[in-house]
């Protein structure tokens, strides 16, 4: 059973749910993600007590401090901007590193 919010959305989308019916998403989204080639992005993040495997998704509930969450969100925003530039031709097909406003080296 799909959540009520999903049932009222665009009828052109084919909705599916994950195991246990805890989330619902358009099947077209999964198809699109599966059509991409995936590359691993390695990030070194050293902060005592940090839950590093959630750093690149900005999952506040698993982040121990406001500073960790702030760094996480800035990193996600920066990476999204780099990837968007590559996808539109703005990045020239390459992702280049840089220093964020908080001093993170990306």
N, CA, C and O atoms as CSV, one atom per row, in Angstrom:
chain,resi,resn,atom,element,x,y,z
A,1,UNK,N,N,0.857,-1.191,0.000
A,1,UNK,CA,C,0.000,0.000,0.000
A,1,UNK,C,C,0.892,1.240,0.000
A,1,UNK,O,O,1.771,1.380,0.850
A,2,UNK,N,N,0.664,2.127,-0.946
A,2,UNK,CA,C,1.447,3.346,-1.020
A,2,UNK,C,C,0.902,4.394,-0.061
A,2,UNK,O,O,-0.298,4.427,0.213
A,3,UNK,N,N,1.789,5.259,0.454
A,3,UNK,CA,C,1.325,6.348,1.313
A,3,UNK,C,C,0.337,7.234,0.568
A,3,UNK,O,O,0.383,7.333,-0.658
A,4,UNK,N,N,-0.559,7.879,1.313
A,4,UNK,CA,C,-1.586,8.737,0.699
A,4,UNK,C,C,-0.959,9.821,-0.163
A,4,UNK,O,O,-1.483,10.144,-1.229
A,5,UNK,N,N,0.165,10.391,0.289
A,5,UNK,CA,C,0.814,11.453,-0.484
A,5,UNK,C,C,1.254,10.948,-1.849
A,5,UNK,O,O,1.134,11.664,-2.843
A,6,UNK,N,N,1.761,9.725,-1.906
A,6,UNK,CA,C,2.199,9.160,-3.178
A,6,UNK,C,C,1.010,8.883,-4.090
A,6,UNK,O,O,1.096,9.074,-5.303
A,7,UNK,N,N,-0.083,8.439,-3.516
A,7,UNK,CA,C,-1.261,8.097,-4.314
A,7,UNK,C,C,-1.881,9.309,-4.988
A,7,UNK,O,O,-2.533,9.170,-6.023
A,8,UNK,N,N,-1.692,10.496,-4.421
A,8,UNK,CA,C,-2.303,11.697,-4.987
A,8,UNK,C,C,-1.388,12.409,-5.966
A,8,UNK,O,O,-1.795,13.408,-6.560
A,9,UNK,N,N,-0.179,11.935,-6.153
A,9,UNK,CA,C,0.772,12.590,-7.056
A,9,UNK,C,C,0.452,12.283,-8.511
A,9,UNK,O,O,-0.495,11.562,-8.823
A,10,UNK,N,N,1.250,12.839,-9.372
A,10,UNK,CA,C,1.100,12.725,-10.817
A,10,UNK,C,C,0.769,11.293,-11.254
A,10,UNK,O,O,1.524,10.361,-10.978
A,11,UNK,N,N,-0.350,11.132,-11.928
A,11,UNK,CA,C,-0.818,9.811,-12.347
A,11,UNK,C,C,0.078,9.195,-13.423
A,11,UNK,O,O,-0.002,7.993,-13.673
A,12,UNK,N,N,0.931,10.006,-14.064
A,12,UNK,CA,C,1.826,9.465,-15.089
A,12,UNK,C,C,2.973,8.662,-14.485
A,12,UNK,O,O,3.645,7.911,-15.193
A,13,UNK,N,N,3.199,8.814,-13.192
A,13,UNK,CA,C,4.283,8.098,-12.537
A,13,UNK,C,C,3.809,6.740,-12.056
A,13,UNK,O,O,2.669,6.581,-11.618
A,14,UNK,N,N,4.685,5.782,-12.143
A,14,UNK,CA,C,4.399,4.435,-11.657
A,14,UNK,C,C,5.085,4.281,-10.305
A,14,UNK,O,O,6.307,4.148,-10.237
A,15,UNK,N,N,4.303,4.298,-9.236
A,15,UNK,CA,C,4.865,4.267,-7.885
A,15,UNK,C,C,5.130,2.845,-7.428
A,15,UNK,O,O,4.358,1.928,-7.710
A,16,UNK,N,N,6.236,2.679,-6.716
A,16,UNK,CA,C,6.598,1.400,-6.108
A,16,UNK,C,C,7.078,1.676,-4.694
A,16,UNK,O,O,7.405,2.813,-4.355
A,17,UNK,N,N,7.120,0.652,-3.879
A,17,UNK,CA,C,7.565,0.848,-2.497
A,17,UNK,C,C,8.724,-0.086,-2.187
A,17,UNK,O,O,8.908,-1.116,-2.835
A,18,UNK,N,N,9.500,0.298,-1.181
A,18,UNK,CA,C,10.624,-0.527,-0.764
A,18,UNK,C,C,10.127,-1.675,0.103
A,18,UNK,O,O,8.954,-1.728,0.475
A,19,UNK,N,N,11.025,-2.580,0.414
A,19,UNK,CA,C,10.658,-3.697,1.289
A,19,UNK,C,C,10.124,-3.148,2.605
A,19,UNK,O,O,10.726,-2.250,3.194
A,20,UNK,N,N,9.027,-3.668,3.057
A,20,UNK,CA,C,8.427,-3.225,4.308
A,20,UNK,C,C,7.526,-2.015,4.148
A,20,UNK,O,O,6.973,-1.529,5.134
A,21,UNK,N,N,7.364,-1.519,2.932
A,21,UNK,CA,C,6.488,-0.370,2.645
A,21,UNK,C,C,6.811,0.878,3.468
A,21,UNK,O,O,5.911,1.654,3.789
A,22,UNK,N,N,8.085,1.078,3.812
A,22,UNK,CA,C,8.470,2.250,4.599
A,22,UNK,C,C,8.678,3.495,3.741
A,22,UNK,O,O,8.672,4.611,4.259
A,23,UNK,N,N,8.859,3.316,2.451
A,23,UNK,CA,C,9.021,4.468,1.564
A,23,UNK,C,C,8.425,4.129,0.202
A,23,UNK,O,O,8.275,2.961,-0.158
A,24,UNK,N,N,8.093,5.170,-0.539
A,24,UNK,CA,C,7.561,5.000,-1.891
A,24,UNK,C,C,8.296,5.950,-2.822
A,24,UNK,O,O,8.666,7.058,-2.433
A,25,UNK,N,N,8.503,5.507,-4.053
A,25,UNK,CA,C,9.221,6.331,-5.019
A,25,UNK,C,C,8.743,5.963,-6.418
A,25,UNK,O,O,8.251,4.859,-6.646
A,26,UNK,N,N,8.894,6.906,-7.357
A,26,UNK,CA,C,8.501,6.602,-8.736
A,26,UNK,C,C,9.452,5.564,-9.342
A,26,UNK,O,O,10.669,5.681,-9.198
A,27,UNK,N,N,8.922,4.587,-9.994
A,27,UNK,CA,C,9.725,3.558,-10.658
A,27,UNK,C,C,10.676,4.197,-11.673
A,27,UNK,O,O,11.784,3.708,-11.891
A,28,UNK,N,N,10.230,5.294,-12.288
A,28,UNK,CA,C,11.056,5.991,-13.273
A,28,UNK,C,C,12.356,6.511,-12.638
A,28,UNK,O,O,13.394,6.567,-13.298
A,29,UNK,N,N,12.291,6.889,-11.357
A,29,UNK,CA,C,13.480,7.356,-10.652
A,29,UNK,C,C,14.497,6.227,-10.533
A,29,UNK,O,O,15.678,6.422,-10.820
A,30,UNK,N,N,14.053,5.072,-10.120
A,30,UNK,CA,C,14.941,3.916,-9.996
A,30,UNK,C,C,15.517,3.536,-11.355
A,30,UNK,O,O,16.711,3.257,-11.462
A,31,UNK,N,N,14.694,3.521,-12.382
A,31,UNK,CA,C,15.177,3.197,-13.727
A,31,UNK,C,C,16.260,4.184,-14.167
A,31,UNK,O,O,17.274,3.790,-14.744
A,32,UNK,N,N,16.036,5.454,-13.891
A,32,UNK,CA,C,17.020,6.468,-14.252
A,32,UNK,C,C,18.327,6.288,-13.507
A,32,UNK,O,O,19.400,6.379,-14.105
A,33,UNK,N,N,18.252,6.033,-12.203
A,33,UNK,CA,C,19.464,5.819,-11.412
A,33,UNK,C,C,20.225,4.589,-11.870
A,33,UNK,O,O,21.456,4.586,-11.891
A,34,UNK,N,N,19.496,3.543,-12.239
A,34,UNK,CA,C,20.144,2.318,-12.692
A,34,UNK,C,C,20.788,2.487,-14.067
A,34,UNK,O,O,21.647,1.686,-14.436
A,35,UNK,N,N,20.407,3.484,-14.818
A,35,UNK,CA,C,20.984,3.697,-16.140
A,35,UNK,C,C,22.308,4.462,-16.087
A,35,UNK,O,O,23.009,4.556,-17.095
A,36,UNK,N,N,22.653,5.009,-14.917
A,36,UNK,CA,C,23.879,5.794,-14.783
A,36,UNK,C,C,25.079,4.910,-14.499
A,36,UNK,O,O,24.959,3.847,-13.891
A,37,UNK,N,N,26.243,5.373,-14.952
A,37,UNK,CA,C,27.466,4.703,-14.507
A,37,UNK,C,C,27.871,5.377,-13.195
A,37,UNK,O,O,27.782,6.598,-13.064
A,38,UNK,N,N,28.304,4.596,-12.251
A,38,UNK,CA,C,28.603,5.113,-10.922
A,38,UNK,C,C,30.096,5.105,-10.672
A,38,UNK,O,O,30.796,4.159,-11.032
A,39,UNK,N,N,30.572,6.161,-10.055
A,39,UNK,CA,C,31.972,6.278,-9.666
A,39,UNK,C,C,32.028,6.492,-8.162
A,39,UNK,O,O,31.148,7.127,-7.583
A,40,UNK,N,N,33.032,5.976,-7.556
A,40,UNK,CA,C,33.209,6.130,-6.123
A,40,UNK,C,C,33.872,7.472,-5.830
A,40,UNK,O,O,34.847,7.850,-6.479
A,41,UNK,N,N,33.341,8.175,-4.862
A,41,UNK,CA,C,33.945,9.427,-4.405
A,41,UNK,C,C,34.479,9.169,-3.008
A,41,UNK,O,O,33.725,8.843,-2.092
A,42,UNK,N,N,35.779,9.318,-2.857
A,42,UNK,CA,C,36.411,9.086,-1.562
A,42,UNK,C,C,36.559,10.433,-0.854
A,42,UNK,O,O,37.085,11.397,-1.412
A,43,UNK,N,N,36.089,10.469,0.371
A,43,UNK,CA,C,36.193,11.683,1.181
A,43,UNK,C,C,36.881,11.310,2.481
A,43,UNK,O,O,36.478,10.364,3.158
A,44,UNK,N,N,37.905,12.047,2.822
A,44,UNK,CA,C,38.551,11.849,4.132
A,44,UNK,C,C,38.016,12.910,5.070
A,44,UNK,O,O,38.150,14.110,4.831
A,45,UNK,N,N,37.417,12.442,6.128
A,45,UNK,CA,C,36.826,13.344,7.116
A,45,UNK,C,C,37.243,12.875,8.486
A,45,UNK,O,O,36.903,11.766,8.897
A,46,UNK,N,N,37.973,13.702,9.197
A,46,UNK,CA,C,38.459,13.325,10.524
A,46,UNK,C,C,37.886,14.271,11.557
A,46,UNK,O,O,38.292,15.426,11.675
A,47,UNK,N,N,36.949,13.755,12.284
A,47,UNK,CA,C,36.350,14.502,13.382
A,47,UNK,C,C,36.026,13.467,14.457
A,47,UNK,O,O,35.274,12.528,14.199
A,48,UNK,N,N,36.580,13.626,15.647
A,48,UNK,CA,C,36.336,12.635,16.700
A,48,UNK,C,C,34.832,12.377,16.907
A,48,UNK,O,O,34.045,13.309,17.068
A,49,UNK,N,N,34.465,11.115,16.899
A,49,UNK,CA,C,33.080,10.725,17.125
A,49,UNK,C,C,32.166,10.835,15.918
A,49,UNK,O,O,30.978,10.527,16.013
A,50,UNK,N,N,32.705,11.271,14.780
A,50,UNK,CA,C,31.871,11.445,13.586
A,50,UNK,C,C,31.450,10.093,13.028
A,50,UNK,O,O,32.209,9.125,13.078
A,51,UNK,N,N,30.251,10.037,12.504
A,51,UNK,CA,C,29.683,8.842,11.881
A,51,UNK,C,C,29.897,9.014,10.378
A,51,UNK,O,O,28.980,9.415,9.662
A,52,UNK,N,N,31.113,8.710,9.896
A,52,UNK,CA,C,31.545,9.128,8.568
A,52,UNK,C,C,30.731,8.558,7.412
A,52,UNK,O,O,30.670,9.182,6.353
A,53,UNK,N,N,30.102,7.389,7.578
A,53,UNK,CA,C,29.390,6.827,6.429
A,53,UNK,C,C,28.108,7.596,6.100
A,53,UNK,O,O,27.523,7.356,5.044
A,54,UNK,N,N,27.656,8.497,6.948
A,54,UNK,CA,C,26.487,9.326,6.621
A,54,UNK,C,C,26.888,10.761,6.265
A,54,UNK,O,O,26.028,11.599,5.997
A,55,UNK,N,N,28.202,11.042,6.262
A,55,UNK,CA,C,28.668,12.407,6.014
A,55,UNK,C,C,28.174,12.955,4.677
A,55,UNK,O,O,27.719,14.096,4.607
A,56,UNK,N,N,28.260,12.150,3.613
A,56,UNK,CA,C,27.904,12.638,2.277
A,56,UNK,C,C,26.405,12.637,1.997
A,56,UNK,O,O,25.992,12.965,0.885
A,57,UNK,N,N,25.592,12.278,2.970
A,57,UNK,CA,C,24.143,12.398,2.781
A,57,UNK,C,C,23.540,13.399,3.762
A,57,UNK,O,O,22.331,13.627,3.749
A,58,UNK,N,N,24.376,14.000,4.613
A,58,UNK,CA,C,23.898,15.054,5.514
A,58,UNK,C,C,22.838,14.588,6.496
A,58,UNK,O,O,21.908,15.336,6.799
A,59,UNK,N,N,22.958,13.384,6.991
A,59,UNK,CA,C,21.935,12.808,7.865
A,59,UNK,C,C,22.110,13.319,9.304
A,59,UNK,O,O,22.843,12.731,10.100
A,60,UNK,N,N,21.434,14.403,9.611
A,60,UNK,CA,C,21.586,15.086,10.902
A,60,UNK,C,C,21.370,14.153,12.102
A,60,UNK,O,O,22.080,14.268,13.102
A,61,UNK,N,N,20.413,13.241,12.019
A,61,UNK,CA,C,20.105,12.371,13.160
A,61,UNK,C,C,21.319,11.545,13.597
A,61,UNK,O,O,21.425,11.185,14.770
A,62,UNK,N,N,22.228,11.243,12.677
A,62,UNK,CA,C,23.408,10.449,13.006
A,62,UNK,C,C,24.672,11.284,13.135
A,62,UNK,O,O,25.765,10.734,13.271
A,63,UNK,N,N,24.539,12.590,13.095
A,63,UNK,CA,C,25.703,13.451,13.229
A,63,UNK,C,C,25.738,14.020,14.640
A,63,UNK,O,O,24.723,14.471,15.173
A,64,UNK,N,N,26.924,13.990,15.232
A,64,UNK,CA,C,27.075,14.289,16.654
A,64,UNK,C,C,27.064,15.775,17.001
A,64,UNK,O,O,26.760,16.135,18.139
A,65,UNK,N,N,27.387,16.637,16.053
A,65,UNK,CA,C,27.478,18.058,16.389
A,65,UNK,C,C,26.939,18.929,15.253
A,65,UNK,O,O,26.806,18.484,14.113
A,66,UNK,N,N,26.636,20.169,15.593
A,66,UNK,CA,C,26.191,21.122,14.579
A,66,UNK,C,C,27.298,21.394,13.565
A,66,UNK,O,O,27.019,21.584,12.381
A,67,UNK,N,N,28.552,21.413,14.020
A,67,UNK,CA,C,29.670,21.658,13.109
A,67,UNK,C,C,29.813,20.523,12.095
A,67,UNK,O,O,30.022,20.768,10.907
A,68,UNK,N,N,29.699,19.288,12.567
A,68,UNK,CA,C,29.755,18.152,11.646
A,68,UNK,C,C,28.643,18.251,10.608
A,68,UNK,O,O,28.875,18.015,9.422
A,69,UNK,N,N,27.446,18.597,11.047
A,69,UNK,CA,C,26.322,18.713,10.118
A,69,UNK,C,C,26.542,19.861,9.139
A,69,UNK,O,O,26.221,19.738,7.957
A,70,UNK,N,N,27.080,20.961,9.617
A,70,UNK,CA,C,27.348,22.113,8.741
A,70,UNK,C,C,28.381,21.741,7.668
A,70,UNK,O,O,28.198,22.058,6.492
A,71,UNK,N,N,29.466,21.069,8.076
A,71,UNK,CA,C,30.465,20.598,7.112
A,71,UNK,C,C,29.832,19.646,6.104
A,71,UNK,O,O,30.088,19.736,4.903
A,72,UNK,N,N,29.011,18.741,6.601
A,72,UNK,CA,C,28.360,17.750,5.750
A,72,UNK,C,C,27.495,18.415,4.686
A,72,UNK,O,O,27.593,18.082,3.505
A,73,UNK,N,N,26.652,19.350,5.099
A,73,UNK,CA,C,25.769,20.026,4.141
A,73,UNK,C,C,26.560,20.821,3.118
A,73,UNK,O,O,26.205,20.852,1.939
A,74,UNK,N,N,27.632,21.464,3.567
A,74,UNK,CA,C,28.437,22.233,2.621
A,74,UNK,C,C,29.128,21.317,1.615
A,74,UNK,O,O,29.219,21.642,0.432
A,75,UNK,N,N,29.610,20.180,2.086
A,75,UNK,CA,C,30.252,19.224,1.183
A,75,UNK,C,C,29.250,18.695,0.156
A,75,UNK,O,O,29.556,18.625,-1.034
A,76,UNK,N,N,28.063,18.326,0.612
A,76,UNK,CA,C,27.020,17.830,-0.290
A,76,UNK,C,C,26.669,18.897,-1.332
A,76,UNK,O,O,26.541,18.597,-2.519
A,77,UNK,N,N,26.516,20.139,-0.876
A,77,UNK,CA,C,26.183,21.231,-1.804
A,77,UNK,C,C,27.289,21.426,-2.837
A,77,UNK,O,O,27.013,21.601,-4.024
A,78,UNK,N,N,28.529,21.396,-2.387
A,78,UNK,CA,C,29.658,21.587,-3.293
A,78,UNK,C,C,29.727,20.450,-4.321
A,78,UNK,O,O,29.896,20.701,-5.514
A,79,UNK,N,N,29.595,19.206,-3.860
A,79,UNK,CA,C,29.628,18.070,-4.783
A,79,UNK,C,C,28.476,18.120,-5.784
A,79,UNK,O,O,28.663,17.833,-6.966
A,80,UNK,N,N,27.285,18.487,-5.306
A,80,UNK,CA,C,26.136,18.595,-6.215
A,80,UNK,C,C,26.395,19.655,-7.284
A,80,UNK,O,O,26.065,19.459,-8.453
A,81,UNK,N,N,26.985,20.772,-6.878
A,81,UNK,CA,C,27.317,21.819,-7.841
A,81,UNK,C,C,28.328,21.354,-8.869
A,81,UNK,O,O,28.199,21.659,-10.055
A,82,UNK,N,N,29.342,20.612,-8.421
A,82,UNK,CA,C,30.342,20.078,-9.346
A,82,UNK,C,C,29.714,19.099,-10.321
A,82,UNK,O,O,29.970,19.153,-11.524
A,83,UNK,N,N,28.891,18.204,-9.795
A,83,UNK,CA,C,28.252,17.206,-10.659
A,83,UNK,C,C,27.263,17.844,-11.626
A,83,UNK,O,O,27.154,17.414,-12.774
A,84,UNK,N,N,26.544,18.859,-11.173
A,84,UNK,CA,C,25.610,19.561,-12.059
A,84,UNK,C,C,26.367,20.246,-13.188
A,84,UNK,O,O,25.899,20.264,-14.326
A,85,UNK,N,N,27.523,20.804,-12.887
A,85,UNK,CA,C,28.340,21.451,-13.908
A,85,UNK,C,C,28.829,20.465,-14.942
A,85,UNK,O,O,28.880,20.784,-16.130
A,86,UNK,N,N,29.192,19.265,-14.507
A,86,UNK,CA,C,29.633,18.227,-15.435
A,86,UNK,C,C,28.473,17.806,-16.323
A,86,UNK,O,O,28.641,17.633,-17.530
A,87,UNK,N,N,27.295,17.642,-15.728
A,87,UNK,CA,C,26.130,17.186,-16.473
A,87,UNK,C,C,25.643,18.169,-17.507
A,87,UNK,O,O,25.041,17.763,-18.501
A,88,UNK,N,N,25.886,19.459,-17.303
A,88,UNK,CA,C,25.415,20.477,-18.233
A,88,UNK,C,C,26.525,20.982,-19.145
A,88,UNK,O,O,26.309,21.869,-19.972
A,89,UNK,N,N,27.719,20.407,-18.987
A,89,UNK,CA,C,28.839,20.865,-19.796
A,89,UNK,C,C,29.599,21.993,-19.139
A,89,UNK,O,O,30.647,22.399,-19.641
A,90,UNK,N,N,29.100,22.513,-18.027
A,90,UNK,CA,C,29.766,23.615,-17.350
A,90,UNK,C,C,31.061,23.220,-16.688
A,90,UNK,O,O,31.924,24.065,-16.453
A,91,UNK,N,N,31.210,21.935,-16.381
A,91,UNK,CA,C,32.422,21.481,-15.715
A,91,UNK,C,C,33.459,20.932,-16.670
A,91,UNK,O,O,34.531,20.511,-16.236
A,92,UNK,N,N,33.171,20.927,-17.938
A,92,UNK,CA,C,34.126,20.450,-18.908
A,92,UNK,C,C,34.404,18.959,-18.809
A,92,UNK,O,O,35.421,18.485,-19.314
A,93,UNK,N,N,33.516,18.218,-18.167
A,93,UNK,CA,C,33.709,16.784,-18.066
A,93,UNK,C,C,34.613,16.352,-16.937
A,93,UNK,O,O,34.844,15.157,-16.754
A,94,UNK,N,N,35.131,17.302,-16.175
A,94,UNK,CA,C,36.010,16.962,-15.071
A,94,UNK,C,C,35.479,17.583,-13.797
A,94,UNK,O,O,34.834,18.631,-13.821
A,95,UNK,N,N,35.755,16.931,-12.692
A,95,UNK,CA,C,35.429,17.495,-11.394
A,95,UNK,C,C,36.726,17.993,-10.798
A,95,UNK,O,O,37.667,17.219,-10.623
A,96,UNK,N,N,36.788,19.266,-10.485
A,96,UNK,CA,C,38.007,19.810,-9.916
A,96,UNK,C,C,37.815,20.085,-8.432
A,96,UNK,O,O,36.717,20.412,-7.980
A,97,UNK,N,N,38.887,19.949,-7.697
A,97,UNK,CA,C,38.845,20.172,-6.256
A,97,UNK,C,C,38.904,21.664,-5.950
A,97,UNK,O,O,39.263,22.475,-6.804
A,98,UNK,N,N,38.553,21.999,-4.746
A,98,UNK,CA,C,38.626,23.384,-4.311
A,98,UNK,C,C,38.471,23.463,-2.811
A,98,UNK,O,O,38.256,22.447,-2.151
A,99,UNK,N,N,38.576,24.649,-2.270
A,99,UNK,CA,C,38.438,24.849,-0.838
A,99,UNK,C,C,37.090,25.488,-0.577
A,99,UNK,O,O,36.724,26.471,-1.220
A,100,UNK,N,N,36.357,24.931,0.364
A,100,UNK,CA,C,35.030,25.453,0.687
A,100,UNK,C,C,35.150,26.662,1.592
A,100,UNK,O,O,36.235,26.974,2.083
A,101,UNK,N,N,34.037,27.344,1.811
A,101,UNK,CA,C,34.050,28.535,2.663
A,101,UNK,C,C,34.348,28.199,4.111
A,101,UNK,O,O,34.781,29.072,4.863
A,102,UNK,N,N,34.126,26.944,4.530
A,102,UNK,CA,C,34.448,26.530,5.898
A,102,UNK,C,C,35.867,25.987,6.009
A,102,UNK,O,O,36.289,25.554,7.081
A,103,UNK,N,N,36.599,26.010,4.902
A,103,UNK,CA,C,37.968,25.530,4.916
A,103,UNK,C,C,38.121,24.068,4.528
A,103,UNK,O,O,39.231,23.538,4.582
A,104,UNK,N,N,37.051,23.410,4.144
A,104,UNK,CA,C,37.159,22.027,3.703
A,104,UNK,C,C,37.856,21.980,2.348
A,104,UNK,O,O,37.556,22.784,1.465
A,105,UNK,N,N,38.764,21.064,2.185
A,105,UNK,CA,C,39.404,20.877,0.893
A,105,UNK,C,C,38.650,19.769,0.178
A,105,UNK,O,O,38.611,18.628,0.638
A,106,UNK,N,N,38.050,20.120,-0.956
A,106,UNK,CA,C,37.245,19.157,-1.716
A,106,UNK,C,C,37.902,18.854,-3.043
A,106,UNK,O,O,37.376,18.063,-3.826
